Amino acid sequence: MPETKPKDAPPAVDEGIERGIAGLTEERIRKAIRRVLSGETGARLKAYVDTCIHCGLCSEACHFFLSRDRDPAYAPVGKVKQTLWEMLRRDGRVGPEFIKQARIVASTHCNLCKRCAMYCPFGIDVAYLMLVVRRICHLLGVTPLYIQDTANSHAATLNQMWVKDDEWIDTLMWQEEEARGEIPDLRIPLEKEGADILYSVIGPEPKFQAQLIYQAAVILHVAGVDWTMPATPGWDNSDMAMFTGDNEIMGRLKRAHFETAARLRVNRIVMGECGHAFRSVYDVGNRWLGWSMPPIPIVHAIDFYHELLEEGRIRVARLFEEPVTLHDPCNVVRGGGLHEKARAVVRRTCAHFIEMEPNREHNYCCCAGGGVINCGPPYKKHRVESNRVKAEQIAAAKLKGAKIVITPCHNCHSGIEDIIHHYDLGVETRFLGDILYQVMEKP
C-alpha cells in the first residue's frame, strides 16, 4: 500500500493541537513514545504488529475509506501506517509536525468502530492501535481543543458538561415536577439506599435533553422498578477522557461511578441510551482499574427495555405508526451484542420496521462516535463528508418507506442528525426511549 496523506485533510486550525506541538522536542516525543510502547502495551500490540501483512482487506469495512473515494490513506491499515508503524519504524524519532498529523488521523479519521476487525483475516483491532496513538499524543499535550475542554470538565466536575452539583439536583426536581403533571404520584428517588437499580445518564441529558430523564422516570415508575439516582458527582457515565488518551481521568471517572453505586448498595446500574459510556464502564475503564468485568452489573437501556417488555412490566397501548429503520450503535452491537434485543423492542413497539442494509454488526458507523464529533466544529464538514456511505444507507431505507431513524445512542443521534441535514435526507431521528414512552400504557 502506498504511503500517502489524505488529499483533503481538514484545513482548519485547531488551537489545542497547535499549542501542544509548539513546545515539543524530538527527545520529549521519543520519551513519550517509548513510555507507552514499552510500559503500557504488551503482547497484544506485539501480536498485532507482527501479524499484520498490510493486505488491505480491512479497507472495505471503513466508512472513511468508502466515502473518500477509496483513498488508501483512509484505509484502516493506511491510518496505522501513517502513525504507529512509523513511530515503530523510526524508534520514536519523529518530530512535532508528525505528532500533529498523527493526532489528526487518530482522532478525526477513525471512529474506533471496530468494523475493520471483522474484515481482517487475523482480527487485528485497529481501534486499539489508534487509542495507543491517542495516548502518546495526550502525554505530549497534543489534543483537539474541544474534546480536551470536555476532558477538563470531567476532571473538574466528574461530568462532561460542567453541570454543578446544585444544577444536577435542580434538574431532577424540575423533571419530577413536570412528570407529576402527567402521573401525580411519580417520584425521582434520590440517594435511596438498597434500591435494585441505579439509573445513570450522560452529561448532555441534564444540560440539553432533560426530557429524556422525564421519559425514563415515567418508564421506570410505570414498570414498578425499585430505583434511585445519586445526588452527588458520579451520576455521569460518559467518558471523553477515554477518547483523548487520558487514562488517568478515565479511571477516576469509572471509579467514582462504581463507588457511587456501591455506596447506595444497588444491585445493578442501568444506563441511558449511550454507546461510548457503555464501552467505558463495560470494556475499557473498568479494565484500566484492574477489573476484568465491572464490579457491579451494567445494563444498557436496550437490554433493560427488552426486559421490561418481555416481563410484561411495560405494556404497549398502540404501535408507533410511522415506518422506522434502526441504526446499530457500534459500542452496543459490535461491542455488546444487543442487535437482536434492539430489534425485538422495535418490533414490539413499531408497526412498520424496515431494515437498513447492511445491518446488525455489519451496520456502518454514524461517524460521530469514538470522540470524533467531540473534536468540534473544525472537523464537522470533514466528518459528515466522510460518511457518505451512511447517508446512502439511510437514503436506501427511506426509498423503502422509512421516515424515522431510531438511534439508541447519543453520539449516533447527533451524528446521524448531522448527516441527515448535510445530505438533505428528509427523515427524522428518535431515541428508542422516545418511541417506548409514546406507545406505552400509562395510568
N, C-alpha and C positions, 0 to 999 in steps of 0.2 A: 504494500500500500504506500503511495507516495506521501512524503511528509509535506504537509501543506497547512496553511492557515485558512480559516473561513473567509470567503470572498466578501462577505457582507457583515463583518463583526460590528456591533453597535458602536457608533462614533461618540456617544455621549461620554462626558467626563464625569467620573464618579469620584467625589471628593474623598470618600473613605479609602478608596484604593490608592489614589494619587498621594494622599497624605501619608499612607502607610509605607509606600515604596521610597518616599523621599529620604528616609534616614537609614535605608538598608545598605549593608556592605556584603560583599561576597562571602566573607568569613562568617558573618552572622547568619546568612542564608544557609550555608553549608552546615553550620552547627545545628540549626533547627531541623533540617532535613535528616541529618544523622540521628538526632534525638528521637524523631518519630520512627524512622525506619529501623533503628537498632533497638530502641527501648519500648516502643508501643505497638509494634507489629510483630508477627512471628511466623509460624508455619503457614498460616492462611495466605499471607502476602507472598511468601516464597513459592507456595504451590501454584498460585495464580500466575506469577511472573514466569516460573519455569515451565508451565503448561501451555500458555497461550502461544499459538503458532501464527498469529496475525492473519488468520484465514478470512476474516471479514464477514463471516456468516451472521454475526450479531447485528450487522448493519440493517438488515431487513426488519429488525424489531424496533428500530429507533424512530420516533416521530420527528425528531430533528432532522435526521438523515433523509427520510422520505419527503418531508416538507420543504427541504432545502435543495431540491433537485438532485438528490443523491450525491451531494458534495462529500467526498471521503473524509474531509476534516470534521464532519459532524457524525460520522460513524462512531459507535462506542469505542472500538479499538483505536480509531483516529484520535479521539479525545485523550485516551490513555497515552498514546504515543507522543502527543504534544505536551504532556505534563509529567506524569510519574515515571514513565520509561526514560524520558530524557534526564530526569533527576538521577535515576539509577545509572544510566549510561555514562553520565559525566561525574559520577560520585559526588553529587551535590554541588558541583562547581558551576552554578548558574547565577545570573545577575538579576537586579531589581526588575528590569523590563520583562524578563522571563517569568518572574513570580507574578507580575501584574497580569500577563496573558494567561498564566496557569489558573489564577483565581477566577478570571472571567470565564474561562472554559469550564472549570469545575463547578462554578456557582450559577452560571446563567445559560450554559449549553447542555446541561444534564439535569433531569428531574429526579434522579436516583430511583426511577420507577421499577427497575429490575426486570423489565420485559426482555431485555437483551440476554439476561442469564438463561432464559428459557430457550433461546435460539442457539446459544453457544454449545457446541458438542461436548465441552468439558464443564459446563455450568459455572463459568467464571463470573463472579459478581462484580461488574464494573461499578455499581453503586458504591460498594465498599472501597474500591480504588479511588473513586472521586472524593469520598469522605476523607481518605488519607491525605489527598492533596489539600482539601479544605483545612484539615487540621494543621498542616505545615504552614499554610498561609495565615491562619489565625495566630499561631505562635509568633509570626513575623509582624503581626498587626496590620495585615492587608485583608480587609473585608469590605464589601459594598456597604455604603453609608447607611442605607435604610434598614437593612437587616441587622446591622450592628447596633443601631439605635434600639431595635426591638430586643436584642440580646441584653442591652444595657437596662432596659425596662425590667426584664426578667431578674437581672441581678439586684436591682434596687427595690422592686416591689413583689417579686415572685409571681408576677403576671406580665403578659406581653403588652398590655395597653395602659400602663401607668394608672390603673384603677386603684384609688386609695381605699383603705380599709373601710372607712365610713361610707364611701360611694358604693362599695360592693353590697353592704348590708342595706343601704337605702334602696338600691335597685331591686333586691329581693323583696323588700317590703312593698315597693311600688307594684311589682308584678303580682304579688299576692293580693293586693288590694284590687288590681284590675281583674284578676281571675275570679275573685269573690263576687264581682258583679255578675258573673255567669254561674258560678257554683258557690253559694253563700258559705258553706262550711269548709271550703278549701283552705289549707294552710301550706306554707312552705316551711317545714320544720328546720330550725337552726340549732346546731350543736346538740342534737338528740343522741345520747349515748346508747349503744346497743341496738341501733336500727339495723335492719337487714342490709340496706343499700345506702352507700354514699353516692349521690348524684353529682358528677363533676362536669364542668364545661370549659370552654376555652375563652381567653380574654375578650375577643371581639363580641361575645354574646352580651355581657352586661354593658359594654361600651356602645355597640351599634345595633345589636339584634336581640334586644331584651324580650321580644315577643316569643323567641324560641324557648326561653325559660318559662314563660307563661304557658306555652303549649305543653312543655314537658311536665309542668306541675299538674296540669289538667289530666294528662295521660296517667301519671303516677297516682293521682288521687282517685280517679275513676277505677283504676285497676286494683285499688286497695293495697298498694305497696307500702310497706313499712320503710320509710326513707328519711334521709336528712341531707342537709348541706352545711358545710362549715362556715363559721363567721370569721375565720382567721385566714391569713395567707396560706396557700396550699390547695385552694379551690381550683386554680387554673391548671388544667392538664396539658396545655400546649407547651411547645419547646422549640423556639427558634435557635437556641444555642446549639442544639444538636446539628443544625444545618450550617452554622458558621464554623464549626470545628472547636467550639469552646466546651470541651467535655467536662471541665470542672463545674461550670454553671449548670450544664445539663444534669450532672449527678446531683447537684444541690437541689435543683427543681424536683427531680424524681423522689429524692429522699423526703423533701417537705411534703410532697403529695401523699406518699405512702405513710409517713408518720402521722399526718392529719387523719387519715383513715384509721390507723391503728389506735390513735388517741380516742377516737369516737367509737372504737370497738365494733365496727361494722363487719359484716360477713363478706361483702364484695363491693367493688367500685363499678358503677355503671357510668359510661361515658356518653356524652352527646355525640352528634354526627361529625366526627373529625377523624381523618385518616392519619395525619402525621403524629398527632398526640397518641393514638393507639400504638403506632410504631415506637414512640419514645418510651411509653410505660410498659410495653409488652416485649420489646425486642432489642432496644439499644440502651436506653437509660438505665434500666434495671441491671443489664449485664455490665455496664461500666461500674456499677456499685457492687458487683460481685454476685448477683443473684441470677442463676440460670433461668428462673421463672419469677414472676412478680411475687412478693411475699403475701399479697392479698389478691385474690382472683379479680381479673379485669374482664368486663363485659362491654362490648361495643353496642351502640344503640341498635344496629341492625339485629344483632343476636337477641337483644332484650325485647324489641318489638315482636320478633318472631315468637319468643317465649310467651309473651302476654297474649298473643292471638291464638297460639296453639293450646294454651291452658284455658282459653275462654274468659280470661280476665278483662279483655277488651273485646267488645262485640262491634261489628260493622253495621251501622244503621242503613247505609246506602253506599253503593260503589261510586267511586270517582269516575265521572263520565268521559272527560276529555281524554283522548288517546295519549298514552305516555310511552316513553322509552327510558332505558336505565343506563346510566354511566356507572361503570365498575371502578371504584377508587382503588388505586394501586395498593395502598397500605393495608386495606382490609380485605382485599380479594386475593391478589398475588401474595400479600403478606399475612393474611389472616384466614383465607379460605371461606369467606362468608358469601360467596356469589349465589349459592342456591338458596340460602336463607333470605337474602335480599329479594330474590325473585318470588319466593313464597309469600313474602309480605306484600309485594306489588300485586301479585295475583289475587291475594285476599282482599285488597283494598281498591283495585282499579278494574274497570270494566273492559278496557282495551289496552293491552300491553303489546308493544312492538319491539322486538329485539334489535339492538344495534348489531352490525356486522363489522368486524369480529366482536365477540363478547366474552364475558367471564374473564378468566385470567389472560386472555388474548386481547382484551379491550385496550384501546390506545389511551395513554395518559392524558390528563387535562392540560398539561404543560404549565401548571401553576404550582404543583407540589414540589417537594424537595427544597423548599426555601426560595425557589426561583421568583415567584410572584412577590415575595417579601423583599427582594432586592430593589423593588421600587420602580418609579416612572422612567428612569433612564433606560430600562430594558424592556418596557412594556411592548413597544412595537416589534422588537425582535422576538419577544416571547410569543405573541399571537401569530406572527407570520411563520414561526417555527412549528406551528401545529395546524397547518393547512389540512393534514390528513384527518384530524379530529373534526374539523369543520365539514369535510366531505362525508365523514361518517354520520354526523348529525343530520346533514342535508339529505342523505340517503334514507334515514329513518323518517324524516319529515315527508319525503315523497311517498312513503308507505302510510302516512296519515298521522304521525306523531306530532303533537302540539306542545308537549311538556317533556323536558329532560329532567328526570329525577336524579339528583346528585347528592348522595348521602355522605357528604364530606364538605367542610367549609372551604378549603382551598380549591377543591374541584368546583364548588358552586361559583366562586368568584372567577376562576379561570375560564369556566365554560360560559359564564355571562360575557366575559371579555371577547371570547371567540364568537359568540352569537352576535354581538354588536359590531365587531370588526368585519365579519363576513355577511352581515345583514341576513341572518338565517330565519328570522321571523318565528322563533319558538321561545318558550319561557323555561326557567329553571325553578325547581322546587326541591326542598328537602323531603326526605321520607316522612319525617315527623309532621311536616305541613299537611301531607296527604292523610296520614293517620288521624290527626286532630280533626280534620274536616269531615271525615266519614264515620268516626266512631260514635257509638251511643253515649249520650251524656245525660245525667239526671235532669 
